[in-house]
Amino acid sequence: MRVYFTIEWRPAITGYSDSGIYFQDAQTGPFADPFRTVGYGMFLSVLHAVTPHLLLVTFAQHVIGLATGVLLFVIVRRAGGPVWLGLVPAAFLILNGDQLFLEHAALTETLFTFLVTLAIYGAVRGSGGAVLWAALAGVSAGLSVTVREAGLVLVPIFVLWLVFANRRPTRRTLIQGAVALAATLIVLGGYAGWRSADTGLSGLTTNDAWNLYGRVAPFADCTKFVAPTGTEQLCESSPPETRANDNAYIFNPTSPAQQMFGPPYYVSAVPDAMGKLRSWSLAAIRGQPLDYLSAVGDDLVRLIDTNHPSKGDLSADDFIAFLLGGPDMRSGRNDFVAYWQGRLYPHDHLQRGNMGVLKGYEKTTRVDGVL
């Protein structure tokens, strides 16, 4: 199926707007985007140095996807599971249609999944082996954070796994956990230091409060909490059921936050913009905890029902349509992506074949929500 996909649609799927950001990162410098960590842009730059053709990225990601499936099998076997049990996660990943589409897209998911899986492998090996395996877990976890900042929540899990591998901490397991944590901090410290030297900005990202804002803005009701001083402009009186989803609140120029702080892909000129955005979002969660849990619950249902209504993100069907069709989900055109793709890969020729078979395969093998 991976070969067939490449024959029908090449060099890659680039309808989703995030691809343009990653191309821009690779073209203009590693830290052009203040909204995301930029490890994937660095990945593109490395492959671009080999050959300036996007097809190499697609090929590499398909190989990485297959390698991730093999790693899942090996992890289960190393943990003592039988062969048949190891084949289950491997088959789910390798044969899954969503995975196939994500591997073929210029997006972070394939690389991120591989790095997290490699960290799990290192943690499993490290729990009863050499300290170098713990270092592998830490380095892989750190690299995953540079690709997607959400990987930060996994770092303490890997450390605790290594520390409590024998149920009770021992001198050896404490060393394993410390090595993994140190390896992660070295990776992230190096990334943050490089970013600071290159841009003068601190931390892994600058505009890290936007995603939290997008999560709460669709339901936030300022009559149920006190908006922090200086954030009242973020409040809306419209009923929540009439509001858009999180992406609209983050990326639409008409969103209250964009009106107040400017777009998320620029560093705001408003002093402490992210502090204000974060404090307002947290105040909304504290004032409306049940609404927040309901919003999170809608997205959890997506793990079973991929088209369940949610303000959190696109449904699975809409996500595939966006990947192939661009923002209007029909034309296949995304001008922002096309501009940066043309600058980074000027010699590529596009092939757009019949996707009926592949779309049918994706629907048939869909076993989870949008990643």
SULSULLIN-V39345 format. One record per pair of residues at least 6 apart in sequence whose ideal C-beta (glycine too) atoms are under 6 Angstrom apart, sorted by the first residue. I is the first residue (numbers start at 0). GAP is how many residues later the second one is. Records with the same first field share a line. If there is no record, write none. Layout:
I=GAP, GAP
This chain:
1=60
4=99, 353
7=345
8=344
9=45, 341
10=43, 44, 47, 337
11=42, 46, 94
12=91, 92, 310
13=92, 323, 327
14=307, 308, 309, 310, 311, 319
15=306, 307
16=319
18=87, 318
19=316, 317, 320
20=12
21=18, 19, 22
22=317, 318, 321
23=8, 316
24=7, 8, 13, 16
25=15, 18, 19, 318
26=316, 317
29=8, 12
30=7, 164, 167, 168
33=172, 173, 233
34=172, 229, 230
36=109, 112, 167, 168
38=107, 108
39=68, 107
42=68
46=9, 10
52=295
53=291, 294
57=46
60=42, 49
61=41
63=46, 50
64=38, 45
67=25, 45, 46, 49
68=21, 24, 25
70=46, 50
71=17, 18
72=13, 17
74=45, 46, 49
75=9, 10
76=9
77=46
78=45
91=275
92=6
94=270
95=269, 271
96=264, 265, 268, 269
97=268
100=261
101=7, 8
102=7
104=218
107=39, 40
108=262
110=36
111=32, 35, 36
114=25, 28, 29
115=28
117=22
118=18, 21, 22, 39
121=11, 14, 15, 18
122=14, 35, 38, 39
124=8
125=7, 8, 11, 36, 50
126=38
130=48
133=28, 42, 45, 46
134=44, 48
136=21, 43
137=42, 45, 46
138=44, 48
140=13, 14, 17, 43
141=42, 45, 46
143=7
144=6, 7
145=45
154=29
157=22
158=18, 21, 22
161=14, 15, 18
162=6, 10, 14
164=8
165=7
191=12
195=6
205=61
206=57
208=65, 68, 69
209=40, 54
211=69
212=44, 64, 68
213=32, 35, 36
214=31
215=65, 68
216=32
217=25, 93
218=21, 72, 76
219=64
221=13
223=63, 64
224=58, 59, 62
226=8, 53
227=51, 52, 55
229=46
230=45, 49
232=27
233=22, 46
244=66
245=66
248=6
249=14
260=7, 9, 12
261=6
284=7
297=12
298=11, 13
300=7
301=6, 67
302=65, 66
305=10, 63
306=8, 9, 10
315=54
318=51
320=8
321=7
324=7
325=6, 7, 8
